[in-house]
């Protein structure tokens, strides 16, 4: 059910695995009731079996893509309908990084990103090291994280978490492939705080300035870790872009992006990376 085995039960081809899973208890109760009634004859000698239908479901909000993929992995041990990295790809648009499949040895620092597929510790001459398998859907690559960096960022080295890595890519003489030695680790929140240059919001026919103000207000701030907000508006007769004043700089936190995305649709909310304040 978590992986879609019962998707065909949904009416009109709609797929709401959350609703099916939430309805399991009610379905079991119905089956038990049907079994009890099947052993009793009605006045006409027929068993009375409870009827189902749409009303038998327990309503639940559909899973987003991330939840859907995680539920599939819970059931099967792997993602079935896609790759978890695709959940984050749109947010990484404009952030300079190298796809794992295109990485090559370099004397310069490289930046890569991917999902933590696995992590293990091992001892080396330099002390304890964490070996992290990173996966961006194009390839998998082992990342070496030495003790000091591991202790500083151990909360980011969790399976299925997005990890951004800056480090040196070198040829692994033992395996013949590549290995990256991490020099800096970031999660998505850290990336937003350090490199987000502006928050771009598109409002097409939904120019509710008061609601926008209410959503932005809790995240206002000055100084480092904030970015300027630009609002684009387009209608049948006009289009424009407005830069909100510095007093409306915001902290680009995940909750803010989610709230704006739920209101305007995710494709209308975009963080533009650039580092420097605009």
C-alpha positions, 0 to 999 in steps of 0.5 A, spaced: 500 500 500 505 504 501 508 503 495 502 503 490 500 496 490 493 498 491 493 504 487 488 501 482 482 501 488 482 508 487 476 511 483 477 515 477 484 513 477 486 518 483 492 516 487 491 517 494 496 512 498 495 516 504 487 516 504 488 508 503 493 507 508 489 511 513 483 507 511 486 500 513 483 500 520 476 502 517 477 496 512 479 491 517 473 493 522 468 492 516 471 485 514 470 483 521 463 485 521 462 482 514 465 475 517 460 476 523 454 477 519 456 472 514 454 467 520 447 469 521 442 468 516 437 474 515 429 473 515 430 471 507 436 466 509 441 471 506 447 474 509 447 482 510 454 484 508 456 492 509 456 496 503 463 500 502 463 506 497 467 512 497 464 514 504 468 508 507 474 512 506 478 516 511 480 522 508 487 524 508 491 529 504 495 526 499 503 525 500 507 530 497 513 527 492 518 526 498 513 523 503 511 518 497 518 516 495 520 515 503 513 511 504 516 506 498 522 505 501 519 503 507 515 498 504 520 496 499 527 498 501 528 503 495 525 508 491 520 506 486 517 511 482 523 516 482 529 518 486 529 522 492 534 527 489 529 530 484 525 533 490 531 538 491 533 539 484 529 545 483 531 548 489 538 547 487 537 551 480 542 556 480 547 554 485 553 552 482 555 544 483 558 539 479 553 532 477 557 526 480 557 523 473 561 529 470 566 529 476 573 529 474 580 529 479 581 536 480 586 540 484 581 545 485 575 545 490 569 542 487 562 542 490 557 537 489 550 535 492 546 528 493 542 524 497 546 520 503 545 513 501 549 510 506 555 512 511 560 507 515 566 509 519 573 506 519 579 507 522 585 510 518 592 513 520 589 520 520 584 517 525 577 515 525 573 517 518 566 517 516 565 514 509 559 517 506 555 514 499 552 520 496 547 519 490 544 524 486 541 520 481 546 520 475 551 516 479 554 514 486 560 517 489 564 515 496 565 521 500 571 521 506 569 525 512 575 526 517 573 526 524 573 533 526 569 535 520 564 529 522 564 531 529 562 538 527 556 536 522 554 529 524 547 531 524 547 532 517 550 525 515 543 521 516 541 516 511 536 520 505 538 527 507 540 532 502 548 533 503 552 539 499 559 537 499 565 542 498 572 538 497 577 535 493 576 530 488 582 525 487 583 519 483 582 513 488 588 508 486 585 502 490 578 502 487 580 506 480 575 511 481 574 517 484 574 519 492 572 526 494 575 528 501 570 533 504 572 540 507 565 543 508 558 540 509 552 543 508 544 542 509 539 545 505 538 550 510 545 552 511 546 553 503 540 558 503 543 562 509 550 562 506 548 563 498 541 565 497 541 572 494 534 573 493 527 570 494 523 571 487 516 570 488 511 570 482 504 572 483 499 572 477 492 574 478 493 573 486 496 579 488 494 579 495 499 584 498 496 583 505 497 575 505 504 576 502 505 581 508 503 576 513 507 570 511 513 574 510 513 578 517 515 572 521 521 571 517 524 578 517 531 580 519 537 584 517 544 583 516 547 576 514 543 570 513 537 574 510 535 576 502 532 581 499 525 579 496 522 581 489 515 580 487 513 579 479 506 580 477 503 578 470 496 579 468 493 579 461 495 587 460 501 588 464 507 585 467 512 588 472 517 586 478 518 590 484 523 589 489 521 590 497 525 595 501 531 592 506 526 592 511 523 586 508 529 582 507 527 575 510 531 569 512 530 564 507 528 558 512 524 552 509 518 553 513 517 560 509 519 557 502 513 551 504 508 557 506 509 561 500 509 554 495 502 552 498 499 559 497 502 560 490 504 553 488 512 551 488 514 553 481 512 561 483 517 561 489 524 561 487 531 562 491 536 565 487 543 563 489 549 568 488 551 570 495 552 577 494 546 581 497 542 584 491 
